[in-house]
């Protein structure tokens, strides 16, 4: 009778594939591609339209914010006094399509960025209010569900800049003002150039 075949014991590391780095690189590449496809899918779900808006005026509160403007929870510096003192006075002035609107330059000049919040001015002035003229521009308009707040705005704004713009064929018009519109839903209007 022949002797049973003896199995050779090998250290576990000897079973490791010799091309492990290549497999890992391929897995990382596949994950990167999956992430990119998911990102494109999310971008394609962003509800937007392109709209040309003639020059119009906002009646409300104008002020400046800095990169270090203090936040009161989800409210920035200029929004706090607007919400406390101006919003109630403008309730009868909020009309379609802008309802309540905020316009900001998104450019810091001497460390300050201009912000105006109010209602579209239609010829009837409220004492103590500021008037800001918004020049004509083409906008990419993004619609979102409520709730809103500083952190939610920043998150959606970053998605638009980092995910939508690179695939859109548009670039941001740095010389025009961004708009935030609050009505039956919330919109971010970003000025664009093809």
C-alpha contacts under 8 A as a table, 3 or more apart, distances in Angstrom:
res1	aa1	res2	aa2	distance
10	X	14	X	6.57
10	X	15	X	7.97
11	X	14	X	5.63
11	X	15	X	7.63
12	X	15	X	5.60
12	X	16	X	7.35
13	X	16	X	5.38
16	X	20	X	7.46
17	X	20	X	5.45
19	X	22	X	5.49
19	X	23	X	6.51
20	X	23	X	5.13
20	X	24	X	6.16
21	X	24	X	5.09
21	X	25	X	6.05
22	X	25	X	5.00
22	X	26	X	6.08
23	X	26	X	5.04
23	X	27	X	6.10
24	X	27	X	4.97
24	X	28	X	6.07
25	X	28	X	5.03
25	X	29	X	6.04
26	X	29	X	5.00
26	X	30	X	6.06
27	X	30	X	5.05
27	X	31	X	6.13
28	X	31	X	5.06
28	X	32	X	6.09
29	X	32	X	4.98
29	X	33	X	6.17
30	X	33	X	5.09
30	X	34	X	6.09
31	X	34	X	4.95
31	X	35	X	6.07
32	X	35	X	5.05
32	X	36	X	6.18
33	X	36	X	5.01
33	X	37	X	6.13
34	X	37	X	5.13
34	X	38	X	6.10
35	X	38	X	5.05
35	X	39	X	6.07
36	X	39	X	4.97
36	X	40	X	6.16
37	X	40	X	5.06
37	X	41	X	6.08
38	X	41	X	4.97
38	X	42	X	6.17
39	X	42	X	5.05
39	X	43	X	6.11
39	X	163	X	7.18
40	X	43	X	4.93
40	X	44	X	6.06
40	X	163	X	7.59
41	X	44	X	5.13
41	X	45	X	6.40
42	X	45	X	5.08
42	X	46	X	6.71
43	X	46	X	5.28
43	X	163	X	6.28
43	X	164	X	5.71
44	X	47	X	7.85
46	X	142	X	7.06
46	X	143	X	7.88
47	X	142	X	5.71
47	X	143	X	5.81
47	X	144	X	7.80
48	X	140	X	6.51
48	X	141	X	5.14
48	X	142	X	4.36
48	X	143	X	6.34
49	X	140	X	5.78
49	X	141	X	5.22
49	X	142	X	6.87
50	X	138	X	7.03
50	X	139	X	5.61
50	X	140	X	4.63
50	X	141	X	6.10
51	X	138	X	5.68
51	X	139	X	5.20
51	X	140	X	6.48
51	X	141	X	7.02
52	X	136	X	7.47
52	X	137	X	5.88
52	X	138	X	4.24
52	X	139	X	6.15
53	X	136	X	5.55
53	X	137	X	5.60
53	X	138	X	6.20
53	X	139	X	7.43
54	X	135	X	6.99
54	X	136	X	4.31
54	X	137	X	6.72
55	X	133	X	7.06
55	X	134	X	5.45
55	X	135	X	4.38
55	X	136	X	4.17
55	X	137	X	7.59
56	X	120	X	7.28
56	X	121	X	7.65
56	X	133	X	5.86
56	X	134	X	5.39
56	X	135	X	6.81
56	X	136	X	7.60
57	X	120	X	5.81
57	X	121	X	5.32
57	X	131	X	6.48
57	X	132	X	5.45
57	X	133	X	4.36
57	X	134	X	5.80
58	X	101	X	7.64
58	X	116	X	7.42
58	X	117	X	7.26
58	X	118	X	5.88
58	X	119	X	5.47
58	X	120	X	4.57
58	X	121	X	5.15
58	X	130	X	7.99
58	X	131	X	5.59
58	X	132	X	5.19
58	X	133	X	6.49
58	X	134	X	7.53
59	X	117	X	7.57
59	X	118	X	5.31
59	X	119	X	5.46
59	X	120	X	6.11
59	X	121	X	5.15
59	X	125	X	7.58
59	X	129	X	6.20
59	X	130	X	5.62
59	X	131	X	4.64
59	X	132	X	6.65
60	X	82	X	8.00
60	X	86	X	6.84
60	X	90	X	7.77
60	X	116	X	6.83
60	X	117	X	5.52
60	X	118	X	4.06
60	X	119	X	6.50
60	X	129	X	5.02
60	X	130	X	5.24
60	X	131	X	6.56
61	X	78	X	7.94
61	X	82	X	6.38
61	X	86	X	7.18
61	X	116	X	5.56
61	X	117	X	5.41
61	X	118	X	6.40
61	X	129	X	6.11
61	X	130	X	5.55
61	X	131	X	7.98
62	X	78	X	7.73
62	X	114	X	7.27
62	X	115	X	5.71
62	X	116	X	4.17
62	X	117	X	6.52
62	X	130	X	6.19
62	X	131	X	7.91
62	X	132	X	7.61
63	X	78	X	6.13
63	X	114	X	5.90
63	X	115	X	5.47
63	X	116	X	6.40
64	X	78	X	7.06
64	X	112	X	5.83
64	X	113	X	5.31
64	X	114	X	4.58
64	X	115	X	5.78
65	X	68	X	7.85
65	X	69	X	5.68
65	X	77	X	6.61
65	X	78	X	6.98
65	X	112	X	5.54
65	X	113	X	5.23
65	X	114	X	6.57
65	X	115	X	7.18
66	X	69	X	5.01
66	X	108	X	7.40
66	X	111	X	5.80
66	X	112	X	4.67
66	X	113	X	6.09
67	X	111	X	7.12
67	X	112	X	7.43
69	X	76	X	7.00
69	X	77	X	6.07
70	X	76	X	6.58
70	X	77	X	6.10
71	X	74	X	6.57
71	X	75	X	5.58
71	X	76	X	4.59
71	X	77	X	6.06
72	X	75	X	5.11
72	X	76	X	6.31
72	X	77	X	7.50
72	X	80	X	7.45
74	X	149	X	4.92
74	X	150	X	4.82
74	X	151	X	6.71
75	X	79	X	5.91
75	X	80	X	6.01
75	X	149	X	6.67
75	X	150	X	6.14
76	X	79	X	5.35
76	X	80	X	6.32
76	X	150	X	7.08
77	X	80	X	5.61
77	X	81	X	7.58
78	X	81	X	6.01
78	X	82	X	6.39
78	X	115	X	7.34
79	X	82	X	4.96
79	X	83	X	5.90
79	X	117	X	7.63
80	X	83	X	5.32
80	X	84	X	6.26
81	X	84	X	4.95
81	X	85	X	5.82
81	X	86	X	7.31
82	X	85	X	5.47
82	X	86	X	4.81
82	X	87	X	6.00
82	X	117	X	7.28
83	X	86	X	6.11
83	X	87	X	5.26
83	X	88	X	7.83
84	X	87	X	6.94
84	X	88	X	7.96
85	X	88	X	6.71
85	X	89	X	7.43
86	X	89	X	5.33
86	X	90	X	6.36
86	X	118	X	7.82
87	X	90	X	5.25
87	X	91	X	6.33
87	X	118	X	7.48
88	X	91	X	5.45
89	X	92	X	7.53
90	X	93	X	5.14
90	X	94	X	6.62
90	X	118	X	7.16
90	X	119	X	6.79
91	X	94	X	5.73
93	X	99	X	7.79
93	X	119	X	6.10
93	X	120	X	7.55
94	X	98	X	7.22
94	X	99	X	4.17
94	X	100	X	5.82
94	X	119	X	5.49
94	X	120	X	7.26
95	X	98	X	6.26
95	X	99	X	4.66
95	X	100	X	7.99
95	X	119	X	7.65
95	X	120	X	7.61
96	X	99	X	5.47
96	X	183	X	7.91
98	X	101	X	5.90
98	X	119	X	7.15
98	X	120	X	6.70
98	X	181	X	5.74
98	X	182	X	7.04
98	X	183	X	7.00
99	X	119	X	6.15
99	X	120	X	7.41
99	X	181	X	6.76
99	X	182	X	5.98
99	X	183	X	5.26
100	X	117	X	7.42
100	X	118	X	5.64
100	X	119	X	5.16
100	X	120	X	7.80
100	X	181	X	5.83
100	X	182	X	5.10
100	X	183	X	6.61
101	X	117	X	5.72
101	X	118	X	5.50
101	X	119	X	5.89
101	X	120	X	7.45
101	X	179	X	6.66
101	X	180	X	5.54
101	X	181	X	4.55
101	X	182	X	6.28
102	X	115	X	6.99
102	X	116	X	5.56
102	X	117	X	4.14
102	X	118	X	6.43
102	X	179	X	5.51
102	X	180	X	5.00
102	X	181	X	6.58
103	X	115	X	5.68
103	X	116	X	5.22
103	X	117	X	6.38
103	X	134	X	7.94
103	X	177	X	5.99
103	X	178	X	5.57
103	X	179	X	4.53
103	X	180	X	6.52
104	X	113	X	7.20
104	X	114	X	5.74
104	X	115	X	4.46
104	X	116	X	6.54
104	X	177	X	5.30
104	X	178	X	5.35
104	X	179	X	6.57
105	X	108	X	7.92
105	X	113	X	6.36
105	X	114	X	5.93
105	X	115	X	6.96
105	X	175	X	7.77
105	X	176	X	6.64
105	X	177	X	4.46
105	X	178	X	6.22
106	X	113	X	6.32
106	X	114	X	7.81
106	X	174	X	8.00
106	X	177	X	7.07
106	X	178	X	7.11
107	X	112	X	7.86
107	X	113	X	5.72
107	X	114	X	7.99
107	X	174	X	7.82
108	X	111	X	5.18
108	X	112	X	4.79
108	X	113	X	4.58
108	X	114	X	7.96
109	X	112	X	5.23
109	X	113	X	6.40
116	X	132	X	6.91
121	X	124	X	7.07
121	X	125	X	7.55
121	X	131	X	7.68
125	X	129	X	7.51
126	X	129	X	5.85
134	X	177	X	7.20
135	X	176	X	7.29
137	X	176	X	6.91
137	X	191	X	6.23
137	X	192	X	7.76
138	X	191	X	5.55
138	X	192	X	5.76
138	X	193	X	7.20
139	X	189	X	5.70
139	X	190	X	5.20
139	X	191	X	4.26
139	X	192	X	5.44
140	X	189	X	5.73
140	X	190	X	5.31
140	X	191	X	6.34
140	X	192	X	6.38
141	X	187	X	6.54
141	X	188	X	5.78
141	X	189	X	4.46
141	X	190	X	6.48
142	X	187	X	5.38
142	X	188	X	5.23
142	X	189	X	6.45
143	X	185	X	7.02
143	X	186	X	5.86
143	X	187	X	4.49
143	X	188	X	6.71
144	X	185	X	6.52
144	X	186	X	5.28
144	X	187	X	6.03
145	X	185	X	5.88
145	X	186	X	6.16
146	X	185	X	6.60
146	X	186	X	6.47
148	X	152	X	5.86
148	X	153	X	6.60
148	X	186	X	7.74
149	X	152	X	5.34
149	X	153	X	6.00
150	X	153	X	5.15
150	X	154	X	6.13
151	X	154	X	5.09
151	X	155	X	6.13
152	X	155	X	5.10
152	X	156	X	6.25
153	X	156	X	5.29
153	X	157	X	5.91
154	X	157	X	5.04
154	X	158	X	6.01
155	X	158	X	5.28
155	X	159	X	6.36
156	X	159	X	5.02
156	X	160	X	6.31
157	X	160	X	5.15
157	X	161	X	6.28
157	X	188	X	7.87
158	X	161	X	5.11
158	X	162	X	5.80
158	X	163	X	7.89
159	X	162	X	5.26
159	X	163	X	5.26
159	X	164	X	6.78
160	X	163	X	5.55
160	X	164	X	4.77
160	X	165	X	6.27
161	X	164	X	6.13
161	X	165	X	5.44
161	X	166	X	7.76
162	X	165	X	6.40
162	X	166	X	6.78
163	X	166	X	6.05
163	X	167	X	7.12
164	X	167	X	5.66
164	X	168	X	5.90
165	X	168	X	5.03
165	X	169	X	7.08
165	X	170	X	6.24
165	X	171	X	6.48
165	X	172	X	7.95
166	X	169	X	7.22
166	X	170	X	7.98
169	X	194	X	6.30
170	X	192	X	6.12
170	X	193	X	5.59
170	X	194	X	4.50
171	X	192	X	5.57
171	X	193	X	5.39
171	X	194	X	6.44
172	X	190	X	7.07
172	X	191	X	5.90
172	X	192	X	4.54
172	X	193	X	6.21
173	X	176	X	5.84
173	X	190	X	7.96
173	X	191	X	5.15
173	X	192	X	4.74
173	X	193	X	5.68
174	X	177	X	7.81
174	X	191	X	7.66
176	X	191	X	6.07
177	X	190	X	7.56
177	X	191	X	6.76
178	X	188	X	7.53
178	X	189	X	5.70
178	X	190	X	4.95
178	X	191	X	6.20
179	X	188	X	5.96
179	X	189	X	4.81
179	X	190	X	6.63
180	X	186	X	7.48
180	X	187	X	5.79
180	X	188	X	4.78
180	X	189	X	6.16
181	X	186	X	5.81
181	X	187	X	5.05
181	X	188	X	6.49
181	X	189	X	7.70
182	X	185	X	6.19
182	X	186	X	4.81
182	X	187	X	6.61
183	X	186	X	6.27
